[in-house]
Amino acid sequence: MNKIVMVVSLLWIPGASIAQSVASQEQRLVDLSNKKFEWLINKQYDSLDKLLDERVQYIHSNGWIQNRKEIIDDLKSGKLNYMKVAVKESLARVYGNTGVVTGLGVFEGTTEGNPFSLNLRYTEVYVKSGKHWKLASRHSNRMP
């Protein structure tokens, strides 16, 4: 009986370790997503540029679609200016080398000089490239 308990215990430990590893990766993705919003507000374009995948697509709540170059250029020019992002909830799920972050927040700033304040639900897809996560896709929907 002791041998059976020991074998079952040994089999259970690696599974627990994998679950902890996934949970740790998911928390890192939530933290990275939140950090990205800080970079947008603080105009840290170099950090943002390193995060964005070469083929990233930002799909805004108004249907506006941007690629990597457009994202950075529009932020630098002031065409799009984030002033505040208040994340109300955020959850990450990791599937191998892909991570999905979903969240809800209030986004404030200006677009072409016009102020906005939007309640948005968003989905971000990250892909792991080497040791680093890259943002491959972002989509947001307006909430009532």
Secondary structure as a PSIPRED ss2 file (coil, helix, strand):
# PSIPRED VFORMAT (PSIPRED V4.0)

   1 M C   1.000  0.000  0.000
   2 N H   0.000  1.000  0.000
   3 K H   0.000  1.000  0.000
   4 I H   0.000  1.000  0.000
   5 V H   0.000  1.000  0.000
   6 M H   0.000  1.000  0.000
   7 V H   0.000  1.000  0.000
   8 V H   0.000  1.000  0.000
   9 S H   0.000  1.000  0.000
  10 L H   0.000  1.000  0.000
  11 L H   0.000  1.000  0.000
  12 W H   0.000  1.000  0.000
  13 I H   0.000  1.000  0.000
  14 P H   0.000  1.000  0.000
  15 G H   0.000  1.000  0.000
  16 A H   0.000  1.000  0.000
  17 S H   0.000  1.000  0.000
  18 I H   0.000  1.000  0.000
  19 A H   0.000  1.000  0.000
  20 Q H   0.000  1.000  0.000
  21 S H   0.000  1.000  0.000
  22 V H   0.000  1.000  0.000
  23 A H   0.000  1.000  0.000
  24 S H   0.000  1.000  0.000
  25 Q H   0.000  1.000  0.000
  26 E H   0.000  1.000  0.000
  27 Q H   0.000  1.000  0.000
  28 R H   0.000  1.000  0.000
  29 L H   0.000  1.000  0.000
  30 V H   0.000  1.000  0.000
  31 D H   0.000  1.000  0.000
  32 L H   0.000  1.000  0.000
  33 S H   0.000  1.000  0.000
  34 N H   0.000  1.000  0.000
  35 K H   0.000  1.000  0.000
  36 K H   0.000  1.000  0.000
  37 F H   0.000  1.000  0.000
  38 E H   0.000  1.000  0.000
  39 W H   0.000  1.000  0.000
  40 L H   0.000  1.000  0.000
  41 I H   0.000  1.000  0.000
  42 N C   1.000  0.000  0.000
  43 K C   1.000  0.000  0.000
  44 Q C   1.000  0.000  0.000
  45 Y H   0.000  1.000  0.000
  46 D H   0.000  1.000  0.000
  47 S H   0.000  1.000  0.000
  48 L H   0.000  1.000  0.000
  49 D H   0.000  1.000  0.000
  50 K H   0.000  1.000  0.000
  51 L H   0.000  1.000  0.000
  52 L E   0.000  0.000  1.000
  53 D E   0.000  0.000  1.000
  54 E E   0.000  0.000  1.000
  55 R E   0.000  0.000  1.000
  56 V E   0.000  0.000  1.000
  57 Q E   0.000  0.000  1.000
  58 Y E   0.000  0.000  1.000
  59 I E   0.000  0.000  1.000
  60 H C   1.000  0.000  0.000
  61 S C   1.000  0.000  0.000
  62 N C   1.000  0.000  0.000
  63 G C   1.000  0.000  0.000
  64 W C   1.000  0.000  0.000
  65 I E   0.000  0.000  1.000
  66 Q E   0.000  0.000  1.000
  67 N C   1.000  0.000  0.000
  68 R H   0.000  1.000  0.000
  69 K H   0.000  1.000  0.000
  70 E H   0.000  1.000  0.000
  71 I H   0.000  1.000  0.000
  72 I H   0.000  1.000  0.000
  73 D H   0.000  1.000  0.000
  74 D H   0.000  1.000  0.000
  75 L H   0.000  1.000  0.000
  76 K H   0.000  1.000  0.000
  77 S H   0.000  1.000  0.000
  78 G C   1.000  0.000  0.000
  79 K C   1.000  0.000  0.000
  80 L E   0.000  0.000  1.000
  81 N E   0.000  0.000  1.000
  82 Y E   0.000  0.000  1.000
  83 M E   0.000  0.000  1.000
  84 K E   0.000  0.000  1.000
  85 V E   0.000  0.000  1.000
  86 A E   0.000  0.000  1.000
  87 V E   0.000  0.000  1.000
  88 K E   0.000  0.000  1.000
  89 E E   0.000  0.000  1.000
  90 S E   0.000  0.000  1.000
  91 L E   0.000  0.000  1.000
  92 A E   0.000  0.000  1.000
  93 R E   0.000  0.000  1.000
  94 V E   0.000  0.000  1.000
  95 Y E   0.000  0.000  1.000
  96 G C   1.000  0.000  0.000
  97 N C   1.000  0.000  0.000
  98 T E   0.000  0.000  1.000
  99 G E   0.000  0.000  1.000
 100 V E   0.000  0.000  1.000
 101 V E   0.000  0.000  1.000
 102 T E   0.000  0.000  1.000
 103 G E   0.000  0.000  1.000
 104 L E   0.000  0.000  1.000
 105 G E   0.000  0.000  1.000
 106 V E   0.000  0.000  1.000
 107 F E   0.000  0.000  1.000
 108 E E   0.000  0.000  1.000
 109 G E   0.000  0.000  1.000
 110 T E   0.000  0.000  1.000
 111 T E   0.000  0.000  1.000
 112 E C   1.000  0.000  0.000
 113 G C   1.000  0.000  0.000
 114 N E   0.000  0.000  1.000
 115 P E   0.000  0.000  1.000
 116 F E   0.000  0.000  1.000
 117 S E   0.000  0.000  1.000
 118 L E   0.000  0.000  1.000
 119 N E   0.000  0.000  1.000
 120 L E   0.000  0.000  1.000
 121 R E   0.000  0.000  1.000
 122 Y E   0.000  0.000  1.000
 123 T E   0.000  0.000  1.000
 124 E E   0.000  0.000  1.000
 125 V E   0.000  0.000  1.000
 126 Y E   0.000  0.000  1.000
 127 V E   0.000  0.000  1.000
 128 K E   0.000  0.000  1.000
 129 S E   0.000  0.000  1.000
 130 G C   1.000  0.000  0.000
 131 K C   1.000  0.000  0.000
 132 H E   0.000  0.000  1.000
 133 W E   0.000  0.000  1.000
 134 K E   0.000  0.000  1.000
 135 L E   0.000  0.000  1.000
 136 A E   0.000  0.000  1.000
 137 S E   0.000  0.000  1.000
 138 R E   0.000  0.000  1.000
 139 H E   0.000  0.000  1.000
 140 S E   0.000  0.000  1.000
 141 N E   0.000  0.000  1.000
 142 R E   0.000  0.000  1.000
 143 M C   1.000  0.000  0.000
 144 P C   1.000  0.000  0.000
